[in-house]
């Protein structure tokens, strides 16, 4: 099962007898407020997801990054309130950069949901295609879901694991190149990158309309960075969405040896999704750069070299 789907496919699915639960995650770091954007227009029947309370836990200045994972019970309760069941299909969409939607996709997968996809191109693609738009709030959820969080469905990295991977495998820095090089840092107190990490900005995963490049082009992109995709794709991926591919990153444990990070584990989720399309199961350093620099004893590299 592909982790993305097209606007026509979603429109047909919604018109059928067994429509998916659709979640709106048009979060951006700089605004405007996502709830207002949702109320101004959304896919009919889509449910609003508050990024800061559902897809992120409270930030701790001592570490963990700006957007740590939510507690499993908090995430699961929010999904049940949205009508998500263990056996229901879920579609998430967001802004054209795919960041918020990818974080929702990753969280659902990490916490054990087996059938979740991202709308390719996001809400903008839906509107461009002339599909109907609903405003205000949808009708109340008819029945609460039964989703129970089971952490571990996707590989997640901590700071020590990311540091090891930067030396023994491939750790991709998903931020813009100037942030990687330390030339500018608009959010975090220190600029630069994790020593050994390779610059791979997420913008290169998308076309001009915010849709993902096709898998062949993504494989070419990542091959140029030294990442080879398995010839037969991810093991265990089928139409049921039952992913049996390894959730480890360490090659010794059957993993890909690939991980990625960004500023706070959001845009890097889009990188994980792009790698998934290319047939590579990658680890996400959820705390990312904001967690890394919370400990001033950790080394920092600057400039274009990996360090």
C-alpha positions as CSV (number, residue, x, y, z in Angstrom):
1,X,0.0,0.0,0.0
2,X,1.4,3.4,-1.0
3,X,1.6,5.9,1.9
4,X,0.1,8.6,-0.3
5,X,-3.0,8.9,-2.5
6,X,-4.2,11.3,-5.2
7,X,-7.0,13.7,-5.1
8,X,-9.2,11.7,-7.5
9,X,-8.6,8.5,-5.5
10,X,-9.7,10.3,-2.3
11,X,-12.8,11.8,-4.0
12,X,-13.8,8.4,-5.2
13,X,-13.2,6.8,-1.8
14,X,-15.3,9.4,0.0
15,X,-18.2,8.8,-2.4
16,X,-18.1,5.1,-1.7
17,X,-19.7,2.9,1.0
18,X,-16.7,2.8,3.3
19,X,-15.1,6.2,3.3
20,X,-11.9,6.8,5.4
21,X,-11.6,9.1,8.4
22,X,-10.0,12.3,7.0
23,X,-7.9,14.5,9.2
24,X,-6.9,18.1,8.5
25,X,-3.4,19.0,9.8
26,X,-2.6,22.3,8.1
27,X,-0.1,23.3,10.7
28,X,2.7,25.7,9.9
29,X,5.4,27.0,12.2
30,X,4.7,30.6,11.4
31,X,0.9,30.5,11.2
32,X,-1.8,31.6,10.5
33,X,-3.7,29.7,13.2
34,X,-4.6,26.3,11.8
35,X,-8.1,26.2,13.3
36,X,-9.1,29.4,11.5
37,X,-7.7,28.0,8.3
38,X,-9.7,24.8,8.8
39,X,-12.9,26.7,9.5
40,X,-12.5,28.8,6.3
41,X,-12.5,25.6,4.2
42,X,-11.7,21.9,4.3
43,X,-12.3,18.6,2.7
44,X,-16.0,17.7,3.4
45,X,-16.2,15.7,6.6
46,X,-12.5,16.2,7.5
47,X,-11.8,16.5,11.2
48,X,-9.5,19.2,12.6
49,X,-6.3,18.0,14.4
50,X,-4.6,20.4,16.7
51,X,-0.9,19.9,16.2
52,X,0.4,21.3,19.5
53,X,-1.9,19.2,21.7
54,X,-2.3,16.0,19.6
55,X,0.8,15.5,17.6
56,X,3.3,17.0,20.1
57,X,3.8,16.7,23.8
58,X,4.7,19.6,26.1
59,X,8.2,20.9,25.5
60,X,10.8,20.6,28.3
61,X,13.6,23.1,28.3
62,X,15.9,20.4,29.7
63,X,15.6,18.3,26.5
64,X,13.4,16.5,24.1
65,X,13.0,19.2,21.5
66,X,10.4,21.7,20.7
67,X,7.9,19.1,19.5
68,X,8.4,15.9,21.5
69,X,6.1,12.9,21.0
70,X,2.8,13.1,22.7
71,X,2.1,10.6,25.5
72,X,0.6,7.4,24.0
73,X,-2.6,7.7,26.0
74,X,-3.1,11.4,25.0
75,X,-2.6,10.6,21.3
76,X,-4.9,7.5,21.4
77,X,-7.7,9.4,23.2
78,X,-7.5,12.2,20.6
79,X,-7.7,9.7,17.8
80,X,-10.7,8.0,19.4
81,X,-12.5,11.3,19.8
82,X,-11.9,11.8,16.0
83,X,-13.6,8.5,15.3
84,X,-10.4,6.6,14.5
85,X,-10.7,2.9,14.9
86,X,-8.0,0.2,14.7
87,X,-9.6,-1.2,11.5
88,X,-10.5,2.1,9.8
89,X,-8.6,3.7,7.0
90,X,-7.3,7.1,7.7
91,X,-6.3,9.9,5.3
92,X,-4.4,13.0,6.5
93,X,-3.7,16.2,4.6
94,X,-2.0,19.5,5.2
95,X,-0.2,22.3,3.6
96,X,1.6,21.8,0.3
97,X,5.0,21.3,2.2
98,X,3.5,18.1,3.7
99,X,5.0,18.7,7.1
100,X,2.0,18.6,9.4
101,X,0.4,15.7,7.5
102,X,3.6,13.7,7.5
103,X,3.9,14.1,11.2
104,X,0.4,12.9,11.7
105,X,1.1,9.9,9.3
106,X,4.3,9.1,11.2
107,X,2.6,9.4,14.6
108,X,-0.3,7.1,13.6
109,X,2.1,4.6,12.2
110,X,4.5,4.8,15.2
111,X,1.6,4.3,17.6
112,X,0.4,1.2,15.7
113,X,-2.2,2.2,13.1
114,X,-1.7,0.1,9.9
115,X,-3.7,1.9,7.3
116,X,-3.0,5.6,7.0
117,X,-2.1,7.7,3.9
118,X,-1.3,11.2,3.1
119,X,-3.2,13.2,0.4
120,X,-0.5,14.1,-2.2
121,X,-0.3,17.8,-2.6
122,X,-2.5,18.5,0.4
123,X,-5.6,20.7,0.6
124,X,-4.2,23.0,-2.2
125,X,-4.3,20.1,-4.6
126,X,-7.9,19.3,-3.6
127,X,-9.0,22.8,-4.3
128,X,-7.1,23.0,-7.6
129,X,-8.9,19.9,-8.8
130,X,-12.2,21.7,-8.2
131,X,-13.4,19.3,-5.5
132,X,-16.0,20.5,-3.0
133,X,-15.1,22.4,0.1
134,X,-16.9,22.6,3.4
135,X,-16.6,25.5,5.9
136,X,-17.2,25.8,9.6
137,X,-17.3,22.6,11.8
138,X,-18.5,19.2,10.6
139,X,-21.2,17.2,12.2
140,X,-20.3,15.5,15.5
141,X,-18.5,12.2,15.3
142,X,-21.2,9.6,15.3
143,X,-19.3,7.0,17.3
144,X,-16.0,7.3,19.1
145,X,-13.2,5.1,17.8
146,X,-11.4,2.3,19.6
147,X,-7.8,3.1,18.7
148,X,-5.2,2.0,21.3
149,X,-1.7,3.3,21.0
150,X,1.1,0.7,20.7
151,X,4.4,2.6,20.4
152,X,7.1,1.2,18.2
153,X,5.5,0.8,14.8
154,X,8.2,3.1,13.2
155,X,11.9,3.5,14.0
156,X,12.5,6.4,16.3
157,X,15.9,7.8,17.3
158,X,17.3,9.5,20.4
159,X,20.3,11.8,20.4
160,X,22.8,9.0,21.0
161,X,21.4,6.8,18.3
162,X,21.4,9.8,15.9
163,X,25.0,10.5,16.7
164,X,26.0,6.8,16.1
165,X,24.1,6.7,12.8
166,X,25.8,9.9,11.6
167,X,29.1,8.0,11.8
168,X,28.1,4.4,11.0
169,X,25.3,4.9,8.5
170,X,23.6,7.9,6.9
171,X,21.9,10.7,9.0
172,X,20.1,13.2,6.7
173,X,19.5,16.8,7.8
174,X,16.2,17.8,6.4
175,X,16.5,21.5,7.0
176,X,17.4,24.2,4.4
177,X,21.1,24.2,3.5
178,X,21.8,27.5,5.1
179,X,20.6,26.2,8.5
180,X,22.7,23.0,8.1
181,X,25.8,25.1,7.3
182,X,25.1,27.4,10.4
183,X,24.8,30.5,8.3
184,X,21.4,31.3,9.8
185,X,19.3,29.8,12.6
186,X,15.8,31.5,12.9
187,X,14.5,29.3,15.7
188,X,17.0,27.5,17.8
189,X,19.8,29.1,19.9
190,X,22.7,27.4,18.0
191,X,23.3,27.0,14.3
192,X,25.0,24.1,12.5
193,X,24.4,20.4,12.2
194,X,25.1,17.1,13.9
195,X,28.6,16.1,13.1
196,X,28.6,13.5,10.3
197,X,25.1,14.3,9.1
198,X,24.5,14.9,5.4
199,X,22.5,17.9,4.1
200,X,19.3,16.8,2.3
201,X,16.6,19.6,2.3
202,X,13.0,18.3,2.1
203,X,12.2,20.8,-0.7
204,X,13.9,18.4,-3.1
205,X,11.3,15.7,-2.4
206,X,8.4,17.7,-4.0
207,X,7.5,19.1,-7.3
208,X,6.4,22.7,-7.9
209,X,2.8,21.9,-6.9
210,X,3.8,20.4,-3.6
211,X,3.3,16.8,-4.8
212,X,5.9,14.1,-4.1
213,X,8.2,13.2,-6.9
214,X,7.4,9.8,-8.3
215,X,9.2,6.8,-6.6
216,X,11.7,6.4,-9.4
217,X,12.9,10.0,-9.1
218,X,13.0,9.8,-5.3
219,X,15.1,6.7,-5.6
220,X,17.5,8.6,-7.8
221,X,17.6,11.5,-5.4
222,X,18.4,9.3,-2.4
223,X,20.9,7.2,-4.4
224,X,22.8,10.3,-5.2
225,X,23.1,10.7,-1.4
226,X,24.4,7.2,-1.0
227,X,21.1,5.5,-0.1
228,X,20.2,2.4,-2.1
229,X,16.6,1.2,-2.2
230,X,15.8,-2.5,-2.0
231,X,14.9,-3.8,-5.4
232,X,11.6,-5.3,-4.1
233,X,10.6,-2.3,-1.9
234,X,9.7,-2.6,1.7
235,X,9.1,-6.2,2.9
236,X,5.6,-6.9,4.1
237,X,3.9,-3.9,2.5
238,X,0.6,-5.0,0.9
239,X,-2.9,-3.7,0.4
240,X,-3.8,-4.6,3.9
241,X,-1.4,-2.0,5.2
242,X,0.2,-4.6,7.5
243,X,3.8,-3.5,7.5
244,X,6.3,-6.2,8.5
245,X,9.4,-4.2,7.5
246,X,12.0,-3.8,10.3
247,X,11.4,-1.0,12.7
248,X,15.1,-1.0,13.7
249,X,17.5,1.3,11.9
250,X,20.7,-0.6,12.7
251,X,21.7,-2.7,9.7
252,X,22.8,-5.4,12.2
253,X,19.2,-5.7,13.2
254,X,17.8,-5.7,9.7
255,X,17.4,-1.9,9.4
256,X,18.3,0.4,6.6
257,X,21.1,2.3,8.4
258,X,19.3,5.6,7.4
259,X,17.9,8.3,9.7
260,X,16.8,11.9,9.4
261,X,16.2,15.0,11.6
262,X,15.2,18.6,11.2
263,X,14.6,21.4,13.7
264,X,11.9,19.6,15.8
265,X,10.9,16.4,14.2
266,X,8.2,17.8,11.9
267,X,9.7,18.4,8.4
268,X,11.9,15.3,8.9
269,X,8.7,13.3,9.0
270,X,8.1,14.4,5.4
271,X,11.6,13.1,4.7
272,X,10.7,9.7,6.2
273,X,7.6,9.6,4.0
274,X,9.7,10.4,0.9
275,X,12.2,7.7,1.8
276,X,9.2,5.3,2.4
277,X,8.0,6.0,-1.2
278,X,11.5,5.2,-2.4
279,X,11.4,1.9,-0.6
280,X,13.6,2.8,2.5
281,X,12.4,2.6,6.1
282,X,14.2,5.4,7.9
283,X,14.5,6.4,11.5
284,X,13.2,9.7,12.8
285,X,15.1,11.7,15.4
286,X,12.0,13.2,16.9
287,X,13.8,15.7,19.2
288,X,16.0,16.7,16.2
289,X,18.2,19.8,16.3
290,X,16.2,21.5,19.1
291,X,16.9,18.5,21.3
292,X,20.5,18.2,20.2
293,X,21.5,21.7,21.1
294,X,19.6,21.6,24.5
295,X,22.8,19.9,25.8
296,X,25.6,22.3,25.2
297,X,28.1,19.4,25.7
298,X,27.1,17.9,22.4
299,X,29.3,18.8,19.4
300,X,28.2,21.0,16.6
301,X,29.5,21.2,13.0
302,X,29.2,24.1,10.7
303,X,30.0,24.7,7.1
304,X,29.2,22.5,4.0
305,X,31.3,19.5,5.2
306,X,29.7,16.8,7.3
307,X,32.2,17.4,10.1
